[in-house]
């Protein structure tokens, strides 16, 4: 008697299907949303964002054939959830990005990481303040694209609800002279965002296209960790001026940072640079530096990617406190070592993407 089928076995088989035009498979792209096994019968659900009718057909045919080839499978069913992007998907690996700009926005800057827990939202919030500047202020917006784990509202000390105009345009929340939008503004308290792939894609597009951002010099996108649905939607439909990769010095974070960087390189989005967060612990008692997560990792990775190391941000108690208190550190203590590291990074962004 053969062993029962497992989800891991099904996913391993589906890893053999490359997304058309890419070298990555549909599992690593996060497109396989559900696997159901009933004895010898298997059903999978795959979510796609594409305007090319040939892509769903190709993936369904390949998935069905691969599942039927697994020993012990008597019936294979492939369900597809297909949603159309605002613009056509990339047609060839390494092809140029569609020049689909957000109305009124000069530069869209993506802040990304390969894994969670590296402080990407902290970096995005403080970088947005630094880009705004203290004198001759630039016009800056910050869009929290982490639908499942929004945190920008907490970091800016607001749970204000956005309002809509008579024309159906969403008005962003204004805080510290920044225009903000986040899923957290639309949810009550600790209510989770329980959404499937197509709905996540739809919310992402609404945040970018239906929000009345007005005229901005920079719109900073705080992306969720990884390289899933949201990231794929954004790189396929938004003309990005560049991306910033956030990591910590330790190798386990650098491995995933490389994956995030590779995604942007593949779709010809320039990487502005790398920010090493939690670079060292700045002790408030003696002022000494302690390399808790190692040292030199960000510098070596930036050299490997041939991009600048924009900043080495300390692991500092005051930085954590400012986030919890809803006032970005670059606003509350702009002369601190930590804040100056964000202003240093912002200066490089301005040079590469002049307002």
Protein Blocks (a to p, Z undefined) as FASTA:
>chain_A
ZZdddfklmmmmmmmpccehiabdfklnopambdcdehjaccdddddddfbfklmmmmmm
mmmmmmmmpghiabdcddddddddfbdcdfbghiacddddcehiabacddddfbehkomm
mmmmmmmmmmnomnhpacdddddfblklgcklmmnopabdcdddfkopacdddeehiacd
dfklmpghjaccdddfklmmmmmmmmmmmpcgbjafbdcddddehjdfklmmmmmmpccf
bdcddddfbfklmmmmmmmmmmmmmnopacfbdcdehkbacdfklopacdfkoghklmmm
mmmnopacfbacdddfklmmmmmnopafklmmmmbmklmmmmmmmmmmmmmmcZZ
